[in-house]
Amino acid sequence: MASVLIPLAQGCEELEAITIVDLLRRAGIEVVAAGLTHEPIKASRGTTLIADSLLSDVIDRDYDMVVLPGGLPGADHLNGNRQLHQLLQKMNSNGKWLAAICAAPKVFAKAGLLKGKKATSFPGSLDGYDLSEIDYREEAIVIDGNLVTSRGPGTAMDFALTLIELLEGKETRDAVEKPLQRPT
């Protein structure tokens, strides 16, 4: 069974965080939703989320993927976490999957992971970074090597289903997607 770490920060986008956690767990993937602090997480629209554990307690485990939900100021809080940057760099060096949606690709940019890569994000969230080093796309989901990026809340379900397919295959993705009753 694949294992995925999803760091949750104050001000994260709840639609993205909950959709990703929910769909990955429907696929039988072990998900560790880890808060940056002990406090309940107040998401960007006021929803209160409770993390499974504290990031510093679980950051040294082995994961098959790390997924960063976006939202502001959530992505900024993730971006300020040095331990998270170190984990992302280590996992990237080991070819492990890294995924970020909405404003969270800025964490990849600051960690130096987007140089020479195709990526997308919420419009404007990478302002202030050297975009000449990034092959920026306005697609819903962009995969380049082991990096997966996506646009925002409206792409969260397709993003999560793509992550399932990358980790567990198309059959598992289809098994999770069918009962969701999505329009064709």
C-alpha positions as CSV (number, residue, x, y, z in Angstrom):
1,M,0.0,0.0,0.0
2,A,1.3,3.4,-0.9
3,S,1.8,6.0,1.8
4,V,1.3,9.8,1.3
5,L,2.1,12.7,3.5
6,I,-0.2,15.7,3.3
7,P,1.0,18.7,5.3
8,L,-1.8,21.0,6.5
9,A,-1.2,24.6,7.4
10,Q,-3.4,27.4,8.8
11,G,-5.2,28.9,5.9
12,C,-5.0,26.0,3.6
13,E,-7.7,25.6,0.9
14,E,-10.1,23.1,2.5
15,L,-11.7,22.0,-0.8
16,E,-8.3,20.8,-2.0
17,A,-7.1,19.3,1.3
18,I,-10.3,17.4,2.0
19,T,-10.8,16.2,-1.6
20,I,-7.2,14.9,-1.7
21,V,-7.3,13.2,1.7
22,D,-10.8,11.7,1.0
23,L,-10.1,10.3,-2.5
24,L,-6.7,8.9,-1.6
25,R,-8.2,7.1,1.4
26,R,-11.0,5.7,-0.8
27,A,-8.2,4.2,-2.9
28,G,-6.8,2.4,0.1
29,I,-3.8,4.6,0.2
30,E,-2.3,5.3,3.7
31,V,-2.6,9.1,4.2
32,V,-0.9,11.0,7.0
33,A,-2.5,14.5,7.3
34,A,0.1,16.3,9.4
35,G,-0.3,19.8,10.9
36,L,2.5,22.3,11.2
37,T,1.4,22.9,14.8
38,H,-0.7,21.2,17.5
39,E,-3.6,23.5,17.0
40,P,-6.6,22.7,14.9
41,I,-6.2,24.1,11.4
42,K,-8.5,26.9,10.4
43,A,-8.7,26.6,6.6
44,S,-9.1,29.6,4.2
45,R,-12.9,29.5,4.3
46,G,-13.2,29.0,8.0
47,T,-13.6,25.2,8.1
48,T,-11.7,23.7,11.1
49,L,-9.6,20.6,10.2
50,I,-7.9,18.3,12.7
51,A,-4.6,16.8,11.6
52,D,-3.8,13.1,12.2
53,S,-0.4,14.1,13.6
54,L,2.2,16.8,14.0
55,L,4.5,17.2,10.9
56,S,7.7,17.2,13.0
57,D,6.6,13.8,14.5
58,V,6.1,12.1,11.1
59,I,8.4,13.9,8.7
60,D,11.2,11.3,8.9
61,R,9.0,8.4,7.8
62,D,9.3,7.0,4.3
63,Y,6.5,8.1,1.9
64,D,5.8,7.4,-1.7
65,M,4.4,10.9,-2.2
66,V,4.0,14.2,-0.6
67,V,1.0,16.3,-1.6
68,L,0.8,20.0,-0.8
69,P,-2.7,21.6,-0.7
70,G,-2.8,25.3,-1.7
71,G,-4.7,28.2,-0.4
72,L,-3.5,31.3,1.3
73,P,-1.9,31.9,3.7
74,G,-1.6,28.1,3.9
75,A,0.9,27.8,1.1
76,D,2.9,30.6,2.6
77,H,3.1,28.8,5.9
78,L,4.2,25.6,4.2
79,N,6.8,27.6,2.3
80,G,8.2,28.9,5.5
81,N,8.9,25.4,6.9
82,R,12.5,24.5,6.4
83,Q,12.0,20.8,7.4
84,L,9.4,20.5,4.6
85,H,11.8,22.0,2.0
86,Q,14.5,19.5,3.1
87,L,12.0,16.6,2.9
88,L,10.9,17.7,-0.6
89,Q,14.5,18.0,-1.8
90,K,15.4,14.5,-0.4
91,M,12.3,12.9,-2.0
92,N,13.0,14.6,-5.3
93,S,16.6,13.3,-5.2
94,N,15.2,9.8,-4.6
95,G,12.7,10.2,-7.5
96,K,9.7,10.0,-5.2
97,W,6.4,11.6,-6.2
98,L,5.8,15.3,-5.2
99,A,2.5,17.0,-5.9
100,A,1.2,20.5,-5.3
101,I,-2.0,22.4,-6.2
102,C,-3.1,26.0,-6.3
103,A,-0.6,28.3,-4.6
104,A,1.5,25.4,-3.2
105,P,3.8,25.0,-6.2
106,K,5.5,28.1,-4.8
107,V,7.0,25.7,-2.2
108,F,8.5,23.6,-5.0
109,A,9.9,26.8,-6.5
110,K,11.5,28.0,-3.3
111,A,12.9,24.5,-2.7
112,G,14.5,24.7,-6.2
113,L,12.5,21.9,-7.7
114,L,10.9,23.7,-10.6
115,K,14.0,24.8,-12.5
116,G,13.7,23.5,-16.0
117,K,10.4,21.8,-15.3
118,K,6.9,22.1,-16.7
119,A,4.5,23.2,-14.0
120,T,1.2,25.0,-13.3
121,S,-0.4,26.8,-10.4
122,F,-3.1,29.2,-9.4
123,P,-2.6,32.3,-11.6
124,G,-0.1,34.7,-10.0
125,S,1.0,32.4,-7.2
126,L,4.5,32.1,-8.7
127,D,4.9,35.8,-9.1
128,G,8.2,36.8,-7.5
129,Y,9.9,33.6,-8.7
130,D,12.1,33.4,-11.8
131,L,9.6,32.1,-14.3
132,S,12.2,32.0,-17.0
133,E,13.5,28.9,-15.4
134,I,10.0,27.2,-15.3
135,D,8.1,26.0,-18.3
136,Y,4.8,27.4,-17.0
137,R,1.6,25.9,-18.4
138,E,-2.0,26.9,-17.9
139,E,-3.2,23.3,-18.0
140,A,-5.4,21.8,-15.2
141,I,-2.7,19.2,-14.3
142,V,0.9,19.1,-15.3
143,I,3.2,16.1,-14.8
144,D,6.9,16.5,-15.4
145,G,9.0,13.5,-14.2
146,N,8.1,13.0,-10.5
147,L,6.4,16.4,-10.1
148,V,2.7,16.9,-10.4
149,T,1.1,20.4,-10.2
150,S,-2.5,21.6,-10.6
151,R,-4.4,24.9,-10.8
152,G,-6.8,25.2,-7.9
153,P,-10.0,24.1,-6.1
154,G,-11.8,23.4,-9.4
155,T,-9.2,20.9,-10.4
156,A,-8.8,19.2,-7.0
157,M,-10.9,16.1,-7.9
158,D,-9.1,15.4,-11.2
159,F,-5.8,16.1,-9.4
160,A,-6.5,13.6,-6.6
161,L,-7.7,11.0,-9.2
162,T,-4.5,11.5,-11.1
163,L,-2.5,10.9,-8.0
164,I,-4.3,7.7,-7.3
165,E,-3.6,6.5,-10.9
166,L,0.1,7.4,-10.5
167,L,0.4,5.5,-7.2
168,E,-2.0,2.6,-7.7
169,G,-2.9,2.3,-11.4
170,K,-5.8,3.1,-13.7
171,E,-8.0,0.3,-12.4
172,T,-7.9,1.7,-8.8
173,R,-8.5,5.2,-10.1
174,D,-11.6,3.9,-12.1
175,A,-12.8,2.0,-9.0
176,V,-12.7,5.2,-6.9
177,E,-14.1,7.4,-9.6
178,K,-17.1,5.3,-10.7
179,P,-19.1,5.7,-7.4
180,L,-18.5,9.4,-7.3
181,Q,-21.1,9.7,-10.1
182,R,-19.2,12.4,-12.0
183,P,-20.8,13.6,-15.2
184,T,-19.2,12.2,-18.4
